[in-house]
């Protein structure tokens, strides 16, 4: 059962590489920005919330067939 979910997830990333790359850049960029700017916890939480919403939008648009 678990192997099927992993395979399905892997196929989504192979089938839609540009969407996966955009999401990767979004989250790595967020991590780098938080490390460089030394943000406090409240600001990091707000940024993660905004990145989560952006991830949902990008995933919805990018992964739909």
N, C-alpha and C positions, 0 to 999 in steps of 0.2 A: 504494500500500500504506500509506504513512505517513498520507495524508489520511484513510483509512478508520479508522485507530486514533484519530486526533484527533476525528473525527466521532463515533465510538462513545463516547469519553470525554466529549465535550461533551453528548451525549444523556443519559448517566448523570447528569451534574450538573443538567441541565434536568429530568429525570424525577424525580430524588430531591433536590430543593433543600434540604430540611431536614437531611439527612445531610451534604451538602456544606457547609452553613453551620455545622453543629456542628464539623466537622473544621477549618474555617477559624478559628473562634473558639478552638478548642483550640490550634492552632499559633501564631496571632498572640498569644494570651494567654501562651503559653510564652515567646515572643520578648520580649514586653514585660516579663514577670516577670524574665527573665534580665538584661535591660538595667537595670531599676530596682534589683535586689538586688545587682548586681555579683558574681555567683557565680563561683567558680573553675572550672577546666576539668572537674574530676572531678564536681562537682555538676551542671554542664550536661550532661555525658554521661549521668549517671543520670536526669536529667529527660527528656532526649530518648529514652532507652530506654523509660521509663514512658509517654511520650506516643506512642511508636511502638506499644506494646502496646495502649494505649487506642484508637489509630487503627484498628488491625486489628479490634478488637472492635466499634467503632462502624461501620466499613465492612462488616463481615460481617453485622451485624444490619440496618443501614440500607439496603444496596444489594441485599440478596437480594429476589427477586421473589415 
